[in-house]
Structure formats: structure tokens, C-alpha cells
């Protein structure tokens, strides 16, 4: 384990043996971003790490209430004081304030992210607020070993970027205590007439590596497959959703 100075957070590096494939694009399409590779995602979020929060706030101008959706997703976890929660794709720690309100100083947040620059911002957020119950892990989510007996797992606007998102959800389910929840907040493609707006939506979210191919991934189906008492709520006219499910008493 390699730790930053100070007592607030630590960052563990563990990329794992399984690397995402680097896809060579056809000649003439080098600038076309279809399904971003692991290397592309790391480079993109390294560039955007310091400005990520500001850029995300701009979507409020379009009526996309990101912070409200994040808070709602955290509420869905049903956390209580002293709980341990894992966040997959924690980024700069935008969800940390909401999680801290639920778990208190005796709880614990384990934030997992692929990009060092994003985790550096998360560390600064934790130190600024005096949160000493945050552990940061730099690792590919598909190879992350979930601790056993956690009280909740959450991922917001991140799982569709992971090719092995179903494996992540399955592994996470095994780490949950019976009756505890897996919650996903992410983008999706709307149905009906609003599907005509998909090209515009993809263009707007391009700074975060969102593509139509990624939006066609369905993490909520993995929640339905491995969890019990599943709920799904569409947000922002069907362009986003919150999906949640519990680990059953008999496991996943």
C-alpha cells in the first residue's frame, strides 16, 4: 500500500492482471470514439480531473439535476451510522458528502477508481473536510476484490465505462451483507420519440467519454440477475436511471 501524507486517506494501487483491450481504430477513424479503451479513459479523466466538478455543474443549465440524482441514489442505499460502503468509480468524491451524512465518523467509505488524477481530487476533498474514514483504491473495478460484509455498494455514472460491469455487480453482490443494497445511477437510452434526441445527448456528454455504444450497455439487467427486491426509476426523461437491489439471504 502506498499512502499520501496525512491521516485522512490512503490510496492503494492494484491494477490487476486483466487489462482491457486496446482497440486499433480503422484508418481514417482514429479520432472517432466508439468504445473508449482503458488507456483512453485514464488519459481523458487525467486531463479532466481538476475541472471535473465544474464541468459536471454545467449540465444544470440543461435541467440535469446531477447532485439531486446522486443524493437520491445514496438515499436508496438505506445506510445507517457506522456502516461501511464501497463506491465504484468514486471519481473526485462528489458522493462523499452524502455518504458521510449517512454513515458518520464511525463508518467507512472505500472509494475505487481507475484514474490517479481523479483520486487525487477525492483525497483533497476528504482532507479539506477532515474525513478520516476514507480509503481510496486505484484499481480497475473488474478486478477489485470486494471486502466481505459491506453495508452498501454504489456506482454513479461509471459502470457503463467498465466492459466487465456484470462481473463487478456479481462480485459486489457476494461482498454485501444479506439484505444490503447495490445501487447504480447511470445513463441510458430513452425510448419513444425522445430517442430522436440521442445524438444530441451523446454530443453533450462526450467530455465524459459517453458514447452510444456505451449507453447501450445495461447494468440494471445485471442488478436484476444477481439481486433481490430490485427497483428501477427513470430520470431526466429516460436518459438516466437509478437501479437498486438487495443481496438475498441465500446469497447471489
N, C-alpha and C positions, 0 to 999 in steps of 0.2 A: 504494500500500500504506500502510495506517495501522497503526502498531505501538504496542503498550503499552510503557511504560518498562521498562528492564531488557534483558538479553541473552538471556533464556530463550526467549521465544516472540514470534511476531508474528501478528496477525490481519488477514487480507485480506478486505475486503468486496466481493462481486461477485454480486449477486442475479441478474443476467442479465435478458434481455428477456422470457422466458416466465414469466408469473405463473400460479399456479393459479387456477382459477375460484372465486369466492366464491358459494356456492350459497345462494339465499334459501329458507329453510325455509317450508313451508306454515303458514298461520295456525293457532295452537294447538299447533304443534310446535317453537316457537322454542327450547325447552330440550332438544329431542331431538338427540342427537349420533349421526348416521349415519356419513357420511364427513366427517371434520373438514376444514375448509378450511385453506389455508396460514396465513391470519391467525389462525385459532383455535388451530392448533398452536403458532405463535410465542407467542401470549399465554399458553397453558397452560404451556409449558415455561419461559417467563419467570417465571411465578409459582412453579414448582416447582424452578427451578434450584438454589437454595441447599439445598433439602431433598431433592433427587433421590436422593442416595446413601442417606440414611436411609430413605426410603420404599421403595427397592428392597430394602433389607435385611429389611424386614418380611415379604417373601414366603418367607423361610426358615422362618417359622413354619408355612407350608403345605407344607414339604418341597421347595420350588422352589429348587434349588441354583444360583442365578444366577451366582455367581462361579466355581463349578466349570465351568459350561457355557461361560462366557466364556473361561476358561483353556483348555478343550478346543478351542474354536474357534480360538484363537491357535495352539495346538499344530498344528492341521490345516494352517496356512499353510506350515509347514516352513521358517520363516525362519532365517537364519544371521547371524552377526556382520557388521555393516556394511551390511545390507540396508536398502532404502527401502520403507516400507509406507504405504498410504493407508487411512485409516479413514473410511468414510462414516457420518455420524450419530454422531460421536465423543462427543457429549454432554459430560459432566463429566470425561471421560478415565478412566473406570473400567477400560478395557482397557490403558491406557498402561503400568502396571507389568508386565503380562505381555508386552507388546510390547518394552519396554525390556530385559527379561531375555534376549530372543532376539536383538535387533539390536545391543545395546551402544551405547556413546557415539559410535561412528563411523557408526552407522546413522542413519536419519531417519524420523520419524513425521509424516505430513501428515494432520491431523485436519480433517474437513469437517463443519460443522453449520449448520443454518438459524438457530439462536437465539443471540443475543448473550449472554444470561444463562448459558446452558449453557457456552459457550466461555469466559466469564469464570471459571467454576469450573475448567475444564480448564487455563486459564492458571495459576491459583493452585496447582493440583496440580503442574504442571511446575516452577514456581518453587520450591515447597516442597521438591521432591526434587532440585533442581539439574539438571534435564534441559534441556540447551541445544540439543537436536536435534529440537525440536518446532515445527512450523509449523501454525498454526490458520487456517482459511479459513471465513469466514461466507458461505455460499452455498447456494442450492437445489441439491441433489445432481443433479437432472436437467439442470442447465446447467453443471455443473462440468467443466472441461477436465482430464482426467487427464494427468499427465506421462507421457512415454513411457519405457519400460524400467524400470518399477517391479517390485519383487520379491514383492509380495503386496498384495491388497486385501481388506478385511474390513468387514462391517457387522453389528452386533448389535442386535436389537430396534429397528430403524429403517426398513428398506427398505419395509415394508408401509405406512408413512406417506407414501410418495412415490408419487403417481399414475403417474409415468413410470419405475417401478422397472426395467422391462425395458430401457429406453434407458440407464439408469445402468449396468446389468450389461453391456450391449453395449459402451458407451463404455469402461468399465473394462477389459474384455477386450482391447480394442485397445491399452490402455496397458501391459498386462503383458508381461514378457519371456516368450518361449516356455517352456513347462513350469512357469511360476509360477502360483499359485493365487488364485482368487476364493473367499472363504468367507463364507457367510451364516448367522447364528444368529438365529432369529426365531420368532414364534408361529405356530401353525396350528390348524386344527380337527381334533379326533380323529375316528376312525371307530368304528363299532360302538356298543356300549352306552354307552361314555364320552361319546358325543355328547350324551347327556341332561344332562351337566354343563356344556355350553357356556354357557347363560345365566349360571350362577354364575361361570364363569371370566371372562366378559365384564364382569360387575359388578365383580369383584375388580381387573381390570386397567384399569378405566375411568379412574383417575387419570393413566394414560399415554396417553390418547386411543385406546385399543384398542376397536374395535367389531367386531361380527360381519361387517360388510361389509368391513372392512379385513382381518380374519383369513381371508377367502375369497380374498384375493389370494395368488398362488403364485409368489414369486420363484424358488423352486427350479426351476420349469419353464424360466425364462429361463437359469439356470445350465446346465441340460441342453441348451438350444438352442444356446448360444454357446460352451460349454466342452467339453473332452475329459476322459476319465477321471473322470467325475462320481461322487461318493459322497454318500449321504444317510443320516443317522442320526436317528431319532426320539428325543425326550427327554420326560421327565415325562408318561408315559402317552400320548404322541402330541400333547400340547398345544404342543410346541416341537420344533425340529429344527435340525440343522446340515447344510448342503449345501455341497459344495465341488467345484470343477472347475478344470482347468488350461487355459491357452491352448495350443493346438496349434502345431506348428512352422509350419503353413501359415496361421496367424492364426485369426481367429474366424469 
